[in-house]
Amino acid sequence: MITIKNHQGEYLFRVAGVLRSGDKILFQRNKKGDAWVLPGGRAEVNEPTGNVVVREFLEELGFRVKVSRLFAIIENFNAYGNESLHEFGMECYYNYAVEKHPRMK
């Protein structure tokens, strides 16, 4: 995961996807359960951002998706109420679900 921590705080690179159905967009609760976020996660070093979205959607939601294009780049300071967290490079891709993975119900 691309994360840098020091005495000033934490910097992370997160990639997320936008999955839209009509006028609805899919969000999920973060691990703490105190915020709604776009599905995604942290990139590994040398992992293309499109691959991150595909991997995270399969791991977290059981959806196989195809990335169609870059949607937005977002920078967050004090993300999730954490005063020392700087989240950058959150590249959102517009995605569409191809199929639900058979092992997921």
VOPAGU-2260 file (C-alpha; in pm, 1 decimal, decimal comma):
REM VOPAGU-2260
SITE   aa  ch    i         X         Y         Z
SITE  MET   A    0       0,0       0,0       0,0
SITE  ILE   A    1     121,9     347,2     -78,2
SITE  THR   A    2     123,4     513,1     263,0
SITE  ILE   A    3     380,0     744,0     421,4
SITE  LYS   A    4     378,9     805,4     796,5
SITE  ASN   A    5     596,3    1041,8     998,5
SITE  HIS   A    6     571,4    1269,4    1302,0
SITE  GLN   A    7     348,4    1512,6    1108,2
SITE  GLY   A    8      84,7    1254,8    1013,8
SITE  GLU   A    9      -6,5    1010,6     740,4
SITE  TYR   A   10     -25,2    1046,4     361,3
SITE  LEU   A   11    -200,8     783,7     152,5
SITE  PHE   A   12    -285,4     717,4    -209,7
SITE  ARG   A   13    -635,9     573,3    -250,9
SITE  VAL   A   14    -811,1     468,3    -570,6
SITE  ALA   A   15   -1189,6     439,0    -586,9
SITE  GLY   A   16   -1454,1     363,4    -843,5
SITE  VAL   A   17   -1788,2     516,8    -928,1
SITE  LEU   A   18   -2048,3     250,6   -1002,0
SITE  ARG   A   19   -2365,6     410,5   -1131,7
SITE  SER   A   20   -2703,2     259,2   -1208,5
SITE  GLY   A   21   -2945,1     515,0   -1349,4
SITE  ASP   A   22   -2945,9     805,1   -1106,4
SITE  LYS   A   23   -2794,0     600,8    -819,6
SITE  ILE   A   24   -2426,8     577,4    -719,7
SITE  LEU   A   25   -2291,3     298,1    -500,2
SITE  PHE   A   26   -2129,3     397,9    -169,1
SITE  GLN   A   27   -2015,7     176,8     116,6
SITE  ARG   A   28   -1941,4     234,6     484,2
SITE  ASN   A   29   -1574,8     269,8     574,5
SITE  LYS   A   30   -1422,5      12,4     812,1
SITE  LYS   A   31   -1499,8     221,7    1121,2
SITE  GLY   A   32   -1857,7     265,7    1001,4
SITE  ASP   A   33   -1853,4     640,5    1051,1
SITE  ALA   A   34   -1839,5     757,1     687,5
SITE  TRP   A   35   -1977,0     669,2     344,4
SITE  VAL   A   36   -1708,0     625,4      76,7
SITE  LEU   A   37   -1677,8     519,7    -283,6
SITE  PRO   A   38   -1562,6     156,1    -303,2
SITE  GLY   A   39   -1187,8     130,2    -342,2
SITE  GLY   A   40    -864,0     104,2    -154,6
SITE  ARG   A   41    -496,1     178,7    -142,9
SITE  ALA   A   42    -276,8     115,0    -441,4
SITE  GLU   A   43      35,2     -98,2    -426,9
SITE  VAL   A   44     365,1      34,3    -562,2
SITE  ASN   A   45     375,4     -12,8    -942,8
SITE  GLU   A   46       6,8    -117,3    -956,2
SITE  PRO   A   47    -186,0      65,5   -1231,5
SITE  THR   A   48    -482,1     255,8   -1090,1
SITE  GLY   A   49    -729,3      79,3   -1318,4
SITE  ASN   A   50    -611,9    -254,5   -1179,1
SITE  VAL   A   51    -663,8    -125,6    -823,4
SITE  VAL   A   52   -1029,7     -49,7    -895,8
SITE  VAL   A   53   -1087,5    -392,2   -1052,7
SITE  ARG   A   54    -915,1    -568,8    -758,6
SITE  GLU   A   55   -1092,8    -368,3    -488,7
SITE  PHE   A   56   -1440,4    -411,9    -639,0
SITE  LEU   A   57   -1387,1    -788,5    -657,4
SITE  GLU   A   58   -1239,4    -815,3    -305,0
SITE  GLU   A   59   -1484,9    -585,8    -128,3
SITE  LEU   A   60   -1808,7    -627,2    -322,8
SITE  GLY   A   61   -1773,3    -938,8    -536,5
SITE  PHE   A   62   -1828,2    -739,4    -857,8
SITE  ARG   A   63   -1622,6    -785,5   -1172,3
SITE  VAL   A   64   -1598,0    -441,3   -1332,0
SITE  LYS   A   65   -1437,3    -279,5   -1633,4
SITE  VAL   A   66   -1278,5      62,6   -1603,3
SITE  SER   A   67   -1392,9     300,6   -1872,6
SITE  ARG   A   68   -1225,0     633,8   -1790,7
SITE  LEU   A   69   -1079,5     865,8   -1531,3
SITE  PHE   A   70   -1358,1    1054,9   -1357,1
SITE  ALA   A   71   -1191,6    1282,5   -1097,9
SITE  ILE   A   72    -883,0    1345,3    -888,2
SITE  ILE   A   73    -954,1    1444,5    -529,5
SITE  GLU   A   74    -735,4    1562,9    -241,7
SITE  ASN   A   75    -858,0    1541,7     118,7
SITE  PHE   A   76    -702,9    1700,5     425,6
SITE  ASN   A   77    -816,2    1573,2     765,9
SITE  ALA   A   78    -995,9    1290,0     590,9
SITE  TYR   A   79   -1253,9    1101,8     797,8
SITE  GLY   A   80   -1209,2    1348,8    1085,5
SITE  ASN   A   81    -846,2    1247,6    1136,1
SITE  GLU   A   82    -652,6    1574,7    1169,3
SITE  SER   A   83    -323,2    1417,5    1066,1
SITE  LEU   A   84    -447,3    1232,1     755,8
SITE  HIS   A   85    -373,4    1368,5     407,7
SITE  GLU   A   86    -539,5    1160,8     135,3
SITE  PHE   A   87    -430,8    1239,1    -219,9
SITE  GLY   A   88    -457,7    1102,7    -568,6
SITE  MET   A   89    -796,5     950,7    -508,7
SITE  GLU   A   90    -856,4     878,5    -871,5
SITE  CYS   A   91   -1215,9     785,3    -934,3
SITE  TYR   A   92   -1296,7     580,9   -1239,1
SITE  TYR   A   93   -1638,9     546,0   -1391,3
SITE  ASN   A   94   -1710,5     173,8   -1384,7
SITE  TYR   A   95   -1985,7     -61,7   -1475,0
SITE  ALA   A   96   -2047,4    -403,0   -1326,4
SITE  VAL   A   97   -1998,8    -693,0   -1560,7
SITE  GLU   A   98   -2115,3    -964,9   -1322,1
SITE  LYS   A   99   -2136,7   -1057,4    -957,7
SITE  HIS   A  100   -1866,7   -1309,5    -862,8
SITE  PRO   A  101   -2024,6   -1656,6    -804,9
SITE  ARG   A  102   -1878,1   -1691,8    -452,9
SITE  MET   A  103   -2051,8   -1371,6    -335,6
SITE  LYS   A  104   -2419,5   -1382,7    -236,4
